[in-house]
Amino acid sequence: MNLSIKQTTAIDYLEDQQTNVILYGGGAGGGKSMLGAYWVLKQCLKYPKTRYVIGRSRLKNLKETTLRSLFEVCQMQGLIANVDFTYNETKSLITIHKTKSEILLKDMFHYPSDPNFDSLGSMEITGAFIDEATEITPMAYNVIQSRMRYNLDNHGLTPKLLMTCNPSKGWIYSEFYKKFKDGTLENNKQFVQSLVTDNPNISKHYIKQLQQLDIINQKRLLFGDWEYSDNDSQLYSIDALNDMFTNTFVSSVGEKCISVDVARFGRDKSVICLWNNWRVEQIKTLDKNSIDELAQIVDSMAKEHNVQRSNIVADSDGVGGGFVDILKGSKSFVNNARALNNENYRNLKTQCYYKFAEKVMNGQIFINTNDETLKQQIIMEFEMVKQHDIDKDNKLSITPKDKIKQLLGRSPDIADALIMRMFLELNKTKILYFG
């Protein structure tokens, strides 16, 4: 296989004794999947009885794309299926016959039913390649690194994780690209940007296809621009979202509040946020509690932290109405209710998302947590909320929840709980109309 200059640079990092994590990519067509497939196969052929993981957010997508790249590399190297290697589709396992090395294909999606990735069990691996790394969570990233210990010492190997991706705003941007740009990337990590123009094997027709994309995706996929912006529709910038977790200067002087997103039918978690003025001091997620149990937990938290009932708000859609009935005096949040003060929003929920965005963008929100997975969940949820098409009544609107769920693979429950705090603030200034 003929490697490009950028692929060769990445291989150098993958073979040194210092680097543990390599992020490769920054544009479409830069040879990301081929690099990962080549490196994993090379390691399995060179070092007997090693075990490597090839992972992606969804196993189905991995088998339809990345696995094809692996088989293509096998063919380039003269390896014959069922002679030199065996692919067990049921077990998602490839075995190299000569060296008895293994390649495991893994689903890395963060399922609510498996929040700690227990599905990976006590698996031990030598190294890993994660394709389209922006689709996985920091928890998946940390878990896969913790599993890299298999036969390393026997071969004098350093644990290596190769990740590939296209530019995207999220934890990869914060943890890799931004640090790389600022010169603060840790010594054991490397970033190699490879564009379509760095790949001598790419078709000219493919480049023309990229040139015909909309301007935002041209910036991302053709030019590898991590600083791309769709500000025309963004409510929350990535920098302001990250700042929420470092805005320690936000005053704690003010009222204490609790906002609650109540689990609906078909969902498995409720979210409780404890506020001290505009500081979020605690975020609690609860598995499949009854409404009575949830109300008891919130009531106990309110008594412990001296939160008045009138400063407790919960969504009353679906089963949430029962929660407000139990905690008499708490406020009811109806997502599709009319916007307060006769303001030009599609509904109350939209109004609160817009108003909360103003707070975030002005650095007026602090979320007190060291949980990196929770941080990224919050950032991803808010990042998905954008200005949507103005409705038929010319009222401001946001991305429909169904679309957000589709993009995230889950409901934006934490964001929904956080923005309800805005309702308590707006309710103070609600204009009363007398007829």
N, C-alpha and C positions, 0 to 999 in steps of 0.2 A: 504494500500500500504506500503510495506516494503522499507524504505529509506536507502540508503547507508550512510556511515559516511560523505562523501562530500556533499551529498544532504541535510543531516541534518544540516550541517554547514551553507549551503546557506539559509535554512529555518530560522535558528536563526537570520541571518542578515535581512531577509525579515520580521521578526516580532519585531525587536528592534525599538527604537525611534530615532536612530542617522543616520542610513544608508538610503540613497535615491536611490542609483544605485548599483546593484550587477551584475558583469560579471561572468558567470559560464561557464566553459568548458576548452578547451585546448587539446582535443583529441576526436576521434570518439568513440561512444559507452559508453560515460560516464554518460548517463541518462539525457541529457540536456532537450530534449523535454518533457519527462515524468515529470521532476521536474517542469517545467513551467506550464504544464497542471494541475498537482496536486495542485500547489500553487494557481493558478487562481480559480480553482473549490472550493478549501478549503475556500478562501476568500468570494466567492459568496454564499456559503452555510452558513457561519458563520455570515456574515454581510448583513442584508436585504437592498434591494434597492441600492446596489452598482453596479458599471459599470466598467468592465475591458476590455482592448483591448489585443488581441493576434495578433501580426503583423509579417509580413515577407516581404521581398522585393517584391515578386510576390504572389498575392492572390492564383493563381492556385497551386503553390508549397505548400503554407500553407495548402490548403484543401486536398492535396494529402499526406501530411506527418504529420504536427503538429496537424491538426484536428483529425487525426486517433488516435494520442496519447491521446488527450483529451477524445475521446469516449471510449478508453480503460480504462482510469482512472475512467470515469463515471461508467463503468461496474464493476470495482474493488470495487467501493464505493456503489454498489447496486442500482444505479440510472437507471431507465428505460426510454427509449426514448418515448416521447409523453405522459408519465405519470408524471415523475418527471421533465422533461425538454423538451423544444421544439426547434428544429433547423429549422430556416427559411433560406433555402439556397439562395433564391433570395436576401434577405436583409443581408445575411452573419451574422446572429444574432442568438444567443442561449439564451433562457430565462429559468431561474430556477424558477419553479412554486411556491415552498414553500416560497422563500424569495423575489421573484420578482426582483432578480438581473439579470444583463445582461452581456453577453460576446460578444464583437464585433470582427469580423475578418476583419483585415485591410490590404490593399495593401500599402506598404511603399516605393515603388519604386519612385525614383526622376525623374519624367517625365519632359522633357523640356517645355511641355505645362502647367505645374503646378509647377513652380520653388519654390514657397513658401508654398506648400502643402495646398493650399486653399481648396482642396477636403475634408480635415478634418474639414473644417468649424469652427463653434464655439463649437465643441464637448467638453463635459466635461466628464472626466473619473476619476475613483478612483485610478487606477494603470494600469500597462501594462507589458506584456511579449513579447519581441521581439526575435524571433528565428532566428538563423543565422545572427547575428547582423553585421558581417563584410560585408554583402551585401547591407546595407543601408548607407545613407550619414549622416554626422554630422547634417545637417539641419533637417532631419527626427528625429534624436535623440533629438535635441533641441525642436522641435515642439511638440513631444509626451510628453515631460516633462512639457511643458507649459500648457498642457491640464489636468493635474492631480490635480483636486480640488473638484471633485464631492463627496459629503457626507463624506468627511474626518473627519471634526470636529464632526459630529453627532456620529461617532463611535470611536473617539479618535485615528484615524489612521495617520500614516506618509506616505506621497507620496512615492511610491516604483516603480522602474523600474527594472525588471529582464531582462538581455540580455544573450543569449547563443551563442556560436560560437566555431569553430575550429581555431587553429592558422593561422593567415594570416598577411601579411604586409600591413599596411594601417593605417587609423585613430584609429582603436581599439588598434593596437599595440602601437602607439604613446601615446594615451591618457590613456590607462589602463595598459597594460602589462609592458611597459618600465618604467612607473612611479612606478608600483608595485615593479619591480625589483630594482629600484633605491631608494626605500623607500620614494618617494615623492607623492604617491597617496593621493588625498584629503581624509579627515576624513569621509566624507559622502559617499565614494565609497569603494567597496570591490571587490576583485578578488578571486575566488575560482577555482583552477585548478582541474579538475576531468578527470582521464584517464580511458580507458577501463578496466584496472586492478582494478580500484576502484569500479567497478560495479559488485556486486556478482551475478546479474541475467543475465549477458551476456553469450552468447553461446561460447564455446571453438572454434567452427567452425568459428565464426566471427573474433576471434583473429587471427586464422590461415590465414584468408583472408587478414587481415591487414599486416601480416608478409610477404605476397607475393607481396605487392605493391613495386613500385620503391622506392629508398632510400629516396628521398625528401618527398614523401607522407608517408613513414614509420615514418620519423622524425615528421611530422606534426600530423598525425592521430593516430599513435600507441603510440608514445612517448610524444606527446604534446609539441614538441619543437618549441617555438616561434622564436628561433634564427636560424631556418633552412635557408639554402642558396642554391640558384640555380645559383651561381656566374658564372658557366661555360657559361651561356647564358645571364646573366644580363648585361645591359649597365649602369643602374642607380641603386645605392644602396639606400635603404630606408632612411638611415641616411643622405646621401648626399642630397637627395631630401628634407628632412625636414630642412636641414641646409640652403637651398636656401632662406628661409624666415627669417633667423637670421644673415646672412652674411652681416651685416651693414658696415663692413670694406671695402667692394668692392668700388673702387674709382669711383667717378662721373666725373673725368677728362677724357674727350674724346668726341667723336662725339655723337650727339643726332640722334636717328633713330626711325623709325616706321615700324613695321612688321604687315601685315594684312592677315588673313585667310578669304577669301571671301566665303559667303554662296553659296552653289551649289543648283541645283534643288533638291527639296525634303528635304532640310535642312532649319532650321528656324533662325539660328543665324550666324552673322559674328563676328570675334574677332579682336580687334585692340590692339597692344602692343606698348606703348611708352617707349623708352629706353634712358637712360642717361649713355653712355658708356655701361657697362654690368650690369647696374642696371635697373630693370623694375619698372618704376615709376607709371605706370597706365596700367590696363587691362580693356578694355571696350568690352562688348558683346552687340550686337544690334539685335533686332528682325526684321526680314523680311523687310529690307530696299531695295529699288531699288539700282542698281549700281550707278546711278547718286547721290542719297542721301548719299550712303556710301562714295563716292569720295569727296563730299562736306564736310562731317564730318571729314574725314582724312585731307583734305586740311586746314580746320579751325584749327585743332589740330597742324598741321605742322607750320602754321603761328604763333599760340600762343606760341609755344615752340621753334621756330627758327630751324626747321628741314628742311634741304635742300631736294629738290625733289630726288636727287641722293641717298639719305639715306632713301628712302621709298621703301619697297619691298612688293609685294603682289603676291599670287599664281595666275597664269594666266590659270589654267586648267578650263574648262567649261566656266561659265559666268565671271570668274575672268579676262579674257582677256580684257573685256570692261572697267574694272576699270583702268588698266594700260594705255589704250588708252585715257581715260579722263584726268588722272593725268600725263601729258606729262613729261618725264624725270625720272619717277619712275622706279624701277627695276622689271622685270618680273621673277617670280619663277615658273619653270616648273618641277613638281615633278619627272617625268620620264626622264628628260634630263640627258645627260651624266655627270658623276662626274667631277668636275673641276680638273685641273692640272693632268689629266690622272691617278687619284688615283683609287685604286682597290675596288670600291663600285658599287653596282648594278645600282644605279642612284643617282641623286643629292639629293633627299630627304633622302636616306639612309646615304649619306655622311654627311649631316648636322646633322642628329640625332646622329651619331657617334662622330662627332667633338663637338657638343653641350654637349654630355655626358662627354667628357674630361674636359670641363669647369666646369660642375656641380660637377664632382668627385674631382676636384682640388679646390673647394670652390670659384670659380671665378664668380658666378652668385648670385645676390641678387634680390628677388622679394618683393617689398614694398607693402604689403597688410596685413590687419588685418581681412580679410574676411575668416573665418574658412572653410566655404563651398567651396570657391574658392581654398583655399590651398589644400584641400583634392581632389578636382577635378583634379588639376594639378598633384599631387602626383600619383593618380590612373592612369592617362593617361600615364605618363612617365614610371610607373612601368610595364605597359603592353607591352612596347616596349623592345623586347629582340633580341639578335642575333638569326637569323633564319638560316635554312639550306643554306649552300653555294650553289649558283646557278651553272648551267652547265658550266659557264665561270670562275668558281672559284672566283667570286666576293662576297664581304661581303654583307649580306642582313639582313633585320629586319623583325619582325613579320608583316604579311600582314595586311593592314588596315581593311579588312573585318573581320578578326579574332578578332582584337582589338574592333571593333564595336560590335561584338557578345558578347564579354566578358564584355564590359562596359555597353552595352545597348544604346550606343550613339557613335557619332564620336569624336575622340580626337582632337577637333578643337583648343583648347587652346595650347596644346603641338605643334601642327602643326604651329601655329602662332609664338610661341616662337623660334622654331628652325630656322625659316627663317632669324632671326638676324645673324645666322652663315653664311648665303649666302653672306651678305654684307661684312663680314670679309674675307671670302675666295675669294671674287671677287677682293679684293685689291691686292692679291698675285697671281692672275691667270696668268699662264704662257702663253705667246703668241707664237704661232708657225707660222713661215713664210715659205711659200712654194715656 
